[in-house]
C-alpha cells in the first residue's frame, strides 16, 4: 500500500462519514433505537410535524440535538 492508496482510503472514509451526517431520516423506523422514544414523543406532542405522507425530515445532527434536549427534560 502506497501513499496514494492511503489517501484514497482516507478520502473514501471521510466521504462515508459526511454522507451519514447528511442523510435524512424520514420515518421512525429509520431512527436508531435509543433516539426513537424522543422522536415519538415529539411527534405525539405535535412538536415535530410530518408531511401529508406522515414523514419528517431530520438529519443525524438534528436528532442528536433533540435527544440531548429531551434528556435535559426540555420537552416534558
N, C-alpha and C positions, 0 to 999 in steps of 0.2 A: 504494500500500500504506500503510495507516494503522497506528496503534499496536495496534489490536485484531487486525489481520491478523498482525502481528509476534508478538504474544503467543500467538495461536493456533498459528502455525507453531512457535514455540519449545516450546510445550506438547506438540504432536504429536511433535516430535523427541525431547524428554525421555522421553515415553512409549515411543517406539520403542526407545530405549537401555535403559530399565528392563526392557522385555519381553525383550530379548536376554539380559540377565543372569538373568532368572527362568526362561528356557526350560530344559527338561530334555532332556539328551541321553541317549538310551536304547540306542543301537546304535553300534558302532564306525564305521560308515559316516557317521554324523551328525557325528562329531567332526572338527574341522578337521585338515588333513593333518599339520601339524607336531606335533600332540598325539597322533595315533594310535599311534605306537610306544610312548609311555608308557602309554597306556590298555591296549594289547595286552599289554605286559609285566606290568602289574598283574593283568590277567585270567589270564594264563598262570601266574603265581606264586601265584594264589589270594588275593592281597591285596584284590582287588576282586571282590565276589560279584555274581551275577546272579540274577534270579528264575527261575521254572520255564520261562519263555519265552526265557531267555538274554539278558534285557535288564537293564541297570543304570539308575540314575537319578542323573545328575550335572549340576550347574549349570555354567555358564561359569566362575564363580569357583572352584569345586571343581577343575575340570580345570586351570585356570591354576596353582593351588597344587600339584597333583600333578606337573605338568610342571616347575615350579621345583624341587620336591623331587627329581625324577628327575635334573635337571641337576646337583644337588648330590650325586648318587650315593647317595641315601638308600635306594634300592630295589635296589641291587646292579648 
